[in-house]
Amino acid sequence: MNLTPIKRAIISVSDKKNIDKFAKYLESKEIEIFSTGGTYKLLKKHGVDVKDITELTGFPEMMDGRIKTLNPKVHGGILAVRENETHMDEAKQNNVDMIDLVVVNLYPFEDTIAIADVILEDAIENIDIGGPTMLRSSAKNYNYVTIITDPKDYDRFIDEFDKYGGTSLDFREELALKVFSRTAEYDSIISEYLENRLASKLKKNLFLEQGKELRYGENSHQKGFLFTDKNPIEGTLANAKQIVGKEMSYNNYMDAQAALDMVLEFDDPAAVVVKHMNPCGVATGKNSREAIETAWFSDPISAMGSVLAFNTEFDMKTLRFLRGKEVDHLSFRVENNKLIPEKIKRKFVEVVLAPSFSEEVLEYMTKNKSFQNVRVLQIDIEASKKAKDYQIKRIDGGFLYQTTDNELTSRFDCITEKKFDPKMEELAKFSYKCCKHTKSNAIVLCRMTENGQFVMLGMGAGQPNRIDSFRKLAVTKAKENLEYEFTAQKISGSFDDYFKKVISEQTVMASDAFFPYDDSVRTAAEYGIKYIIQPGGSMNDADSIKACNELEIGMIFAGNRHFRH
């Protein structure tokens, strides 16, 4: 076990939580305590028998406290190898007494630079020098010295000392490892900050520790882990409150983040249905029930087994859409190229995210067995928005880093003879938001319903060219959905007339990138599209504009492209 006795300690902490209680415990064990600056004053105030560090070093604190513990009397007492006769002789000749316990945590550099208007001088003053030096010295000599840098370890030390009358080697090794992890992180934060301030360079350091192992990764033969930020933001996805359901999987987290990103785009009540990282249903409404009911039928086949995200409270009306006995729950199969509904017991989803849940909903979810397999997460909308700072992806031998795609448009100009009325302009913005979160090459068709709701009607994602995204996927899905709506609602007239009316009068086509040629416009016109939003910026923009004017199509240039790989 290799126990070491403890006779002398140095305490110098910025985080003073519970330090007075800990020092009183040390005093009760007849351990001599030396301290510095504010820590010394605090311990004195609480009646601890503590000595000023100057009594140990023989030098006063100097230069506004910049020099306090950088002294052979301190570091000699920490670094001496007790079994090395030369070390001990030199210590004796120079009146260096051994130090067995060091309790140090560092100037709050992270907190200082987190202040919005912090000046460089204040940041530099909060770069700790003596603290990291004592930490490293103590951790290097863990065979003989116990080093505590985390206040959470005070109680663990007390348990060790009460049990053994000293500290075990295993405990000292663990504390030493924690020290080197902390000093490495501390130095990297300083380096990252100063690179940016002094050299205008981007430097990004990642510290991943204590990852939570998931059931498996993207596939069952892969391992998966969740690592959270060092200073986690409560309410964000990685730290969301799980109300009920099975453990989140790797794919659950990926889809949940995609759904959350999408729903954060909206201020009005909205619901998002995501499957395999793509929004297959998006709608706004007067409330969450209206939004999810419309979004679900954007693609009812894909909606089964999906992830749902809301930006308003999840109430019982919304819950009844998923579980209510008065609701016809339908599954769909395709027969003769048409959607054929079949009644099922309930709608199945993998994950539900919302900022809050009504008390009635919480009671139902926690008591009803049908929700045992649904992962229900409470997320903080505002915290999630603030947490979006950068994106990073691993490639072989390196990382790709980018800032977040947080600007929808850099312009919003209708550049054709045919114009958008205000309602269609709002629909264009909604469509562009949906397109922004769809895998490239993306074409999205969004509709304004008779009651004024905005809803995704069809989307084509992840295709090598956007013509295929439109004609093979987006418009095909839109037609399928409208045909089911036409039949289910028993709309009078012919379906062809109904399809043409919705596509030409109520629908906007959105593209995540510019049209390289005018064939995108001309293909859209074949299906009746009359409104388009795209970023513009092609060498052949003039050809697309000319085609729009010939075919009486309105087109908005949005400026910003939204590739999503």
Secondary structure, DSSP 8 states (H G I E B T S, - for coil): ---B---EEEEE-S--TTHHHHHHHHHHTT-EEEE-HHHHHHHHHTT--EEEHHHHHSS--BTTTTBSS-SHHHHHHHH--TT-HHHHHHHHHTT-----EEEE----HHHHHHSTT--HHHHHHT--SHHHHHHHHHHHTTTT-EEE--GGGHHHHHHHHHHHSSB-HHHHHHHHHHHHHHHHHHHHHHHHHHHHHHH----------S-EE-S-SSSTTS--EE---SS--TTSGGG-EEEESS---HHHHHHHHHHHHHHTT-SS-EEEEEETTEEEEEEE-SSHHHHHHHHHTTSHHHHTTEEEEESS-B-HHHHHHHH-TTS--EEEEEETTEEEEEE-SS--EEEEEES-B-HHHHHHHHH-GGGTTSEEEE--HHHHHHT--EEEEEETTEEEEEE----S-S--EE-SSS---HHHHHHHHHHHHHHHTS-SS-EEEEEE-TTS-EEEEEEE-S-SSHHHIIIIIIHHHHHHHHHHHHHHTT-SS-HHHHHHHHHHHSEEEEESS--SSTHHHHHHHHTT--EEEE----TTHHHHHHHHHHHT-EEEE--------
